[in-house]
Amino acid sequence: MTSWGLGIVMALIALVGLVLAAGAADATMEWVGLLLTLFGIGYNYGLIVKNTGH
């Protein structure tokens, strides 16, 4: 899988994390959703930085 393909998958995981956090019934699921979102955003940010040379 190319790095851009994995970036798309990570963006989808970040969106799933937002849905999890928004519909959470307890604090644990809210934190899991937020951490998935942060991980997905961080990965895609690193991918952009790596491929633009900054």
N, C-alpha and C positions, 0 to 999 in steps of 0.2 A: 504494500500500500504506500502510495506516495505521501510525502509530508503534507501536501495540500488536501489530499483525501482524508488523512487523519485529522487535519484541522477542521474539516467540515463535520466529521464525526464528533469532535470535541465541542464544536458549536452546538450541535444537537444535544449533547450531554449537558451542556450549560443551560440550555432551554428547559430540559427535563428537570434539572436542579431548581430552576425558578418555579416551575409548576409544583414540584414537591414542597418547596418552602412556602409557597402561597397557600397550599391546601393542607398544611400540616396540622395535625390534631394535637401534637405534643412538641416539646422543645427539641427533642432528639431529631425528629424528622426535619424540623425547620433548619437545624444546624447542618444536617447532612445535605439538604438541598442547597443551602448557602455555600457550603464547602465545594460541592460539585460545580456550582456556578463559578466560584472564584478560581477553581482549578482549570476549568474550561477557558475562562477569560485569560488567565495567566499563560496557558499553553499557546493560545492563539496570538497573544501579544508577543511572546517569545518567538513564535514562528514568523511574525511580521518583521520583528527586529532582525532576525537572522537572515531573512531574504532581502531586506532592503539595505543592509550594510551599515546600519546605525548602531 
